[in-house]
């Protein structure tokens, strides 16, 4: 890509603020459902395979229940994802009109992945007692792969915004488009890995937290213990791996987006060695109320004892991100991630020593809270990533003010989206709570929407089992 920069009007259009607000709500809602699309099929596969291999009725019962929950979440995610696809063009015409040809390939693959996932979810959901056990189990494999591919495609678009590639700009026009180079830009692999692992943290800790709540209520049985253990194993691996992945990803920011790093570290001036500032706010160019640890900023951000961390003074005032929001979101993500990693290590060390923390109420309470904490960490991570890139939609190529809609009526669509998403959230809660109550009351085979009729055995159809 040439060094040319697309410079347009700097004044913000009337649609800028509502577009930002609406996109934040839509992405914040959808990203949690996307995590379930990525991680839940793998967990269902493990529990279902255990049921087949060990002839474990408890595991098979969990797999059947999780499939029903997955179907509900997938349906809601399909709706919220469709809303997002329209919002890209309606809210950000300056981005899609100029770079639609550059970004079209990953969006097309994401659409195909969505349909493949839907098809195999349907086959798996309605294949209980109709397909041979191992063939039925195999339906989860393309479902899981398509969820991962779809997520990779979406993350690749965001990575491209941070690492634009696959085009040139000549006389203000986008030319020499290479969609493959755009999709596989230099930032995509680490950013995707970070999100992929985060998905397993969110889903693993959320699902295990449901069963931890049951254990707190005295339901200490094989169903709740297995329901806790399988997703918690996935979450444990992810929680321990995530700090290392995040550290590698963070070190690259020094070379690619120094302004974002300065905001992460709340550094008004370049310092070397740089301290690590915990908390604090930047007010009138001065850092206040922060707890500083000498040298630790250089060690974490630069992997060095004394390497300087760039400050906001190296960036023109018009190109600086909102430092306080970026800093607090980043540190919240890091602190929560560190806490969750320490908690899972504690659990497995205690298990190795022969201590059963599933009998400790304090740990079960923490396990219940861990799922929401993981969700908060993901939301904070995306906030830090997106706000830290400002004022650019495409880094040093297209400003956010130039990408936004000129419409003054976007506040109405923002309010509509808020009401719509609130309705979906309430609906999902009501449906899932109803399913949980019916399962506790003894109903196992809850009907699936639009599914085929229940299987009737030949003896029943012949009337030979019609007696008492």
C-alpha positions in Angstrom: 0.0 0.0 0.0 1.3 3.5 -0.8 1.9 6.0 1.9 -0.9 8.2 0.7 -3.5 9.1 3.3 -7.1 9.6 2.5 -7.9 13.0 4.0 -11.5 14.2 3.9 -13.5 16.7 6.0 -12.6 16.8 9.6 -15.8 18.1 11.0 -18.0 15.3 12.5 -21.2 14.6 10.7 -24.5 14.5 12.6 -24.7 10.7 12.5 -21.3 10.2 14.1 -22.3 9.9 17.8 -25.4 7.8 17.3 -23.6 5.6 14.8 -20.8 5.0 17.4 -23.4 4.3 20.2 -25.5 2.0 18.1 -22.5 0.0 16.8 -21.1 -0.3 20.3 -24.5 -1.7 21.6 -24.8 -4.1 18.6 -21.3 -5.4 18.8 -21.3 -5.7 22.6 -24.5 -7.8 22.4 -23.5 -9.9 19.5 -20.0 -10.7 20.6 -21.2 -12.8 23.5 -23.5 -14.9 21.3 -20.6 -15.3 18.8 -18.5 -16.7 21.6 -21.1 -19.5 22.1 -21.0 -20.2 18.4 -17.3 -20.7 18.5 -16.8 -22.6 21.8 -20.0 -24.4 22.6 -19.9 -27.0 19.8 -16.5 -28.2 21.0 -17.8 -28.6 24.5 -20.9 -30.4 23.3 -18.7 -32.7 21.2 -16.6 -33.7 24.2 -19.5 -34.4 26.5 -21.4 -36.3 23.8 -18.4 -38.4 22.9 -17.9 -39.3 26.5 -21.5 -40.4 26.6 -21.0 -42.7 23.6 -17.6 -44.1 24.5 -18.5 -44.7 28.2 -22.2 -45.3 27.7 -22.7 -42.5 30.2 -26.3 -41.5 30.3 -25.5 -38.3 32.4 -23.1 -37.1 29.7 -25.7 -37.8 26.9 -28.3 -36.0 28.9 -26.0 -32.9 29.2 -25.2 -33.0 25.5 -28.9 -33.1 24.6 -29.7 -30.1 26.9 -26.7 -28.1 25.7 -27.8 -28.6 22.1 -31.2 -27.1 23.0 -29.6 -24.1 24.6 -27.2 -23.7 21.7 -30.2 -23.6 19.3 -31.8 -20.8 21.3 -28.6 -18.8 21.4 -27.8 -19.4 17.7 -31.3 -18.1 16.7 -30.7 -14.9 18.7 -27.2 -14.5 17.3 -28.5 -14.9 13.8 -30.8 -12.0 14.3 -28.3 -9.7 16.0 -25.7 -10.7 13.3 -28.1 -9.7 10.6 -28.7 -6.4 12.2 -24.9 -5.8 12.3 -24.6 -6.6 8.6 -27.1 -3.9 7.7 -25.5 -1.4 10.2 -22.1 -1.6 8.4 -23.6 0.1 5.4 -26.2 2.3 7.0 -24.0 3.7 9.8 -20.6 3.7 8.0 -21.2 4.5 4.4 -17.9 6.3 4.1 -16.2 3.0 5.0 -18.2 0.6 2.9 -18.5 2.8 -0.2 -14.7 3.2 -0.4 -13.6 -0.2 0.9 -16.5 -2.5 0.2 -14.5 -4.3 -2.5 -11.6 -4.8 -0.2 -13.7 -6.2 2.6 -16.2 -8.2 0.5 -14.3 -11.5 0.6 -14.3 -12.2 4.4 -17.9 -11.0 4.7 -18.9 -13.5 2.0 -17.1 -16.4 3.7 -18.7 -15.4 7.0 -22.1 -15.7 5.4 -21.3 -19.1 4.0 -20.0 -20.2 7.4 -23.1 -19.1 9.0 -25.3 -21.2 6.7 -23.1 -24.3 7.1 -23.2 -23.9 10.9 -27.0 -23.6 10.8 -27.4 -26.6 8.6 -25.4 -28.9 10.8 -26.9 -27.5 14.0 -30.3 -28.5 12.6 -29.1 -32.0 11.6 -27.5 -32.5 15.1 -30.5 -31.0 16.9 -33.1 -33.2 15.2 -30.8 -36.2 14.7 -31.2 -37.5 18.3 -32.5 -41.1 18.1 -32.6 -40.8 14.3 -29.0 -41.1 13.2 -26.3 -43.7 14.2 -24.6 -42.4 17.3 -21.2 -41.8 15.8 -22.6 -40.2 12.7 -24.7 -38.0 14.8 -21.7 -37.0 16.9 -19.8 -36.2 13.7 -22.3 -33.5 12.8 -20.7 -31.3 15.5 -17.4 -31.2 13.6 -18.4 -29.1 10.6 -20.6 -27.0 13.0 -17.6 -26.2 15.1 -15.3 -25.6 12.2 -17.8 -23.2 10.5 -18.2 -21.3 13.7 -14.4 -20.8 13.9 -14.1 -19.8 10.2 -16.9 -17.3 10.5 -15.3 -15.7 13.5 -11.9 -15.6 11.8 -13.5 -13.8 8.9 -15.2 -11.1 11.1 -12.0 -10.7 13.2 -10.0 -10.3 9.9 -12.0 -7.3 9.0 -11.3 -5.7 12.4 -7.6 -6.6 12.1 -7.6 -5.0 8.7 -8.9 -1.8 10.2 -5.8 -1.9 12.5 -3.4 -3.1 9.8 -4.8 -1.9 6.4 -3.5 -3.9 3.5 -4.5 -5.2 0.1 -5.1 -1.8 -1.8 -3.4 1.3 -3.0 -4.8 4.9 -2.9 -4.2 6.9 -6.1 -5.7 10.4 -6.4 -8.0 9.7 -3.5 -9.4 6.5 -5.1 -8.9 2.9 -3.9 -7.1 0.9 -6.5 -5.1 -2.3 -7.0 -7.4 -4.3 -4.6 -6.2 -7.6 -3.4 -8.9 -9.1 -1.1 -6.8 -12.0 0.0 -4.0 -9.7 1.2 -6.6 -7.7 3.0 -8.2 -10.7 4.7 -4.8 -12.2 5.7 -3.3 -9.0 6.9 -0.3 -9.0 9.3 -2.5 -8.5 12.4 -5.1 -11.2 11.8 -3.6 -14.3 13.3 -2.8 -12.9 16.8 -6.0 -11.0 17.0 -8.0 -14.0 16.0 -6.2 -16.2 18.5 -6.8 -13.7 21.2 -10.6 -13.7 20.5 -10.8 -17.5 19.9 -9.3 -18.2 23.3 -11.5 -15.5 24.9 -14.5 -17.3 23.6 -13.6 -20.5 25.4 -13.1 -18.5 28.6 -16.5 -16.8 28.3 -18.5 -19.9 27.4 -16.5 -22.3 29.7 -16.9 -20.1 32.8 -20.5 -19.1 32.0 -21.7 -22.7 31.6 -19.7 -24.0 34.5 -21.1 -21.2 36.6 -24.6 -22.4 35.9 -23.7 -25.8 37.5 -21.8 -24.1 40.3 -25.1 -22.3 41.2 -26.8 -25.7 41.3 -24.1 -27.1 43.6 -24.7 -24.1 45.8 -28.3 -25.0 46.1 -27.4 -28.5 47.3 -27.7 -30.4 44.0 -24.4 -32.2 44.4 -24.8 -35.0 42.0 -23.0 -36.5 38.9 -25.0 -34.3 36.6 -23.9 -31.0 38.2 -20.3 -32.1 38.7 -19.8 -33.2 35.2 -21.7 -30.2 33.9 -19.2 -28.0 35.8 -16.0 -30.0 35.0 -16.1 -30.2 31.2 -16.6 -26.5 30.4 -14.3 -25.6 33.3 -11.5 -27.6 31.8 -11.8 -25.7 28.5 -12.0 -22.4 30.4 -8.9 -23.3 32.5 -6.7 -23.9 29.4 -8.0 -20.7 27.9 -7.5 -18.6 31.0 -3.9 -19.7 31.5 -3.0 -19.2 27.8 -4.7 -15.9 27.4 -2.2 -13.7 29.3 0.7 -15.0 27.2 -1.2 -14.3 24.0 -2.2 -10.9 25.1 1.3 -10.1 26.1 2.6 -10.9 22.6 -0.2 -9.0 21.0 0.4 -6.0 23.2 4.1 -5.9 22.4 3.3 -5.5 18.7 1.3 -2.4 19.4 4.5 -0.4 20.0 5.5 -0.8 16.4 2.0 -0.6 14.8 -0.1 1.7 16.9 2.1 3.7 19.4 -0.8 6.1 20.2 -2.9 3.2 21.4 0.0 1.9 23.5 0.4 5.4 25.1 -3.3 5.4 25.9 -3.1 1.8 27.3 -0.3 2.9 29.6 -1.8 6.4 30.4 1.6 7.9 29.4 1.3 11.6 28.7 5.1 11.7 27.9 7.6 9.2 26.6 9.4 7.6 29.5 12.2 5.0 29.7 12.2 3.1 31.9 8.4 3.5 32.2 6.3 2.8 35.2 3.1 0.7 35.2 0.2 2.9 36.2 -2.7 1.1 37.9 -5.9 3.1 37.7 -5.7 6.8 37.4 -7.1 9.4 35.0 -5.4 11.9 32.6 -6.7 15.4 33.5 -5.3 18.5 31.9 -2.3 16.6 30.7 -1.4 15.2 34.1 -1.9 11.7 35.5 -3.9 11.7 38.8 -4.9 9.1 41.3 -2.7 6.4 39.7 -0.6 3.9 41.6 2.7 3.6 39.8 5.1 0.6 39.9 8.6 1.6 38.6 9.9 -0.1 35.5 7.0 -2.5 35.2 5.6 -0.6 32.3 8.7 -1.2 30.2 8.9 -4.8 31.2 5.3 -5.6 30.2 4.9 -3.3 27.2 8.4 -3.6 25.7 9.8 -6.8 27.3 12.7 -4.7 28.6 14.0 -3.3 31.8 14.4 0.2 30.5 13.0 0.5 27.0 10.9 3.7 26.6 7.2 3.6 26.2 5.9 6.2 23.8 3.8 9.0 25.2 0.8 10.9 23.9 3.2 13.8 23.3 4.5 12.0 20.2 1.1 12.1 18.6 -0.6 15.2 17.2 -3.5 16.3 19.4 -6.0 15.6 16.6 -4.8 12.0 16.3 -4.9 11.0 20.0 -7.4 8.5 21.2 -9.6 9.1 24.3 -6.9 8.1 26.8 -9.0 7.6 29.9 -11.6 5.2 28.4 -8.9 3.3 26.6 -6.7 3.0 29.7 -9.5 1.9 32.1 -10.9 -0.6 29.7 -7.5 -2.1 29.0 -6.6 -2.4 32.6 -10.0 -3.8 33.5 -9.5 -6.5 30.9 -6.0 -7.3 32.2 -7.0 -7.4 35.8 -10.0 -9.6 35.3 -8.0 -11.9 33.1 -5.3 -12.2 35.7 -7.8 -12.9 38.4 -9.5 -15.7 36.4 -6.2 -17.3 35.5 -5.1 -17.3 39.1 -8.5 -18.8 40.1 -8.3 -21.7 37.7 -4.7 -22.5 38.7 -5.8 -22.5 42.4 -8.6 -24.9 41.6 -6.4 -27.5 39.8 -3.6 -27.2 42.4 -6.2 -27.8 45.1 -7.5 -30.8 43.2 -4.0 -32.1 42.8 -3.5 -31.8 46.6 -6.8 -33.7 47.1 -9.0 -30.7 48.1 -12.4 -30.6 46.6 -13.2 -26.9 46.1 -16.6 -27.8 44.8 -17.6 -28.3 48.4 -16.3 -24.8 49.3 -19.1 -22.3 49.1 -16.7 -19.4 48.6 -15.3 -21.0 45.5 -18.7 -21.9 44.1 -19.8 -18.3 44.6 -16.7 -17.2 42.7 -17.4 -19.7 39.9 -20.9 -18.2 39.5 -19.4 -14.7 39.2 -16.6 -15.8 36.9 -18.8 -16.1 33.8 -20.0 -12.5 34.0 -16.5 -11.4 34.8 -15.2 -13.1 31.6 -18.0 -11.3 29.6 -16.9 -7.9 31.1 -13.3 -8.7 30.2 -14.2 -9.4 26.6 -16.3 -6.2 26.4 -13.5 -4.2 27.9 -11.0 -5.7 25.5 -13.0 -4.7 22.5 -13.6 -1.2 24.0 -9.9 -0.8 24.4 -9.2 -2.0 20.9 -11.8 0.1 19.2 -11.6 3.3 21.2 -7.8 3.1 21.2 -7.8 3.2 17.4 -9.6 6.5 17.3 -9.9 8.9 15.6 -9.3 6.3 12.8 -11.7 3.8 11.4 -9.0 2.5 9.1 -5.7 3.2 10.8 -4.1 6.3 9.3 -6.2 6.0 6.2 -9.8 6.9 7.0 -11.0 8.9 9.9 -14.1 7.8 11.8 -15.7 11.2 11.2 -15.4 10.6 7.5 -16.8 7.1 7.6 -20.0 7.9 9.5 -23.4 8.6 8.0 -24.5 12.2 7.4 -28.1 11.4 8.5 -29.4 13.3 11.5 -32.1 10.6 12.1 -29.8 7.8 13.4 -30.8 8.6 17.0 -34.2 7.0 16.2 -32.6 3.8 14.8 -30.3 3.8 17.9 -33.4 3.9 20.2 -35.0 1.2 18.1 -32.0 -1.1 18.4 -31.9 -0.6 22.1 -35.5 -1.6 22.5 -35.1 -4.5 20.0 -32.0 -5.9 21.8 -33.6 -5.5 25.2 -36.6 -7.5 23.9 -34.3 -10.3 22.6 -32.4 -10.4 25.9 -35.6 -10.7 27.9 -37.0 -13.3 25.5 -33.8 -15.4 25.8 -33.8 -15.2 29.5 -37.5 -16.2 29.7 -37.0 -19.2 27.3 -33.8 -20.5 29.0 -35.3 -20.1 32.5 -38.4 -22.0 31.3 -36.2 -24.8 29.8 -34.3 -25.1 33.1 -37.4 -25.3 35.2 -38.9 -28.0 33.0 -35.6 -30.0 33.1 -35.6 -29.8 36.9 -39.1 -31.0 37.0 -38.2 -34.2 35.1 -38.9 -33.3 31.5 -36.0 -34.4 29.4 -37.1 -34.3 25.7 -38.3 -30.8 25.3 -39.8 -30.2 21.9 -37.6 -28.4 19.3 -39.2 -25.7 17.3 -40.1 -26.7 13.7 -38.6 -30.1 14.4 -39.9 -33.4 12.9 -42.4 -35.5 15.0 -41.0 -37.6 17.7 -39.7 -41.0 16.8 -42.1 -43.8 17.4 -40.9 -47.4 17.6 -42.2 -50.1 15.3 -43.8 -51.9 18.2 -45.7 -48.8 19.3 -46.8 -48.1 15.7 -48.1 -51.7 15.4 -50.1 -51.2 18.5 -48.4 -54.1 20.3 -47.3 -51.8 23.2 -50.6 -50.1 23.6 -51.5 -51.9 26.7 -50.6 -50.9 30.3 
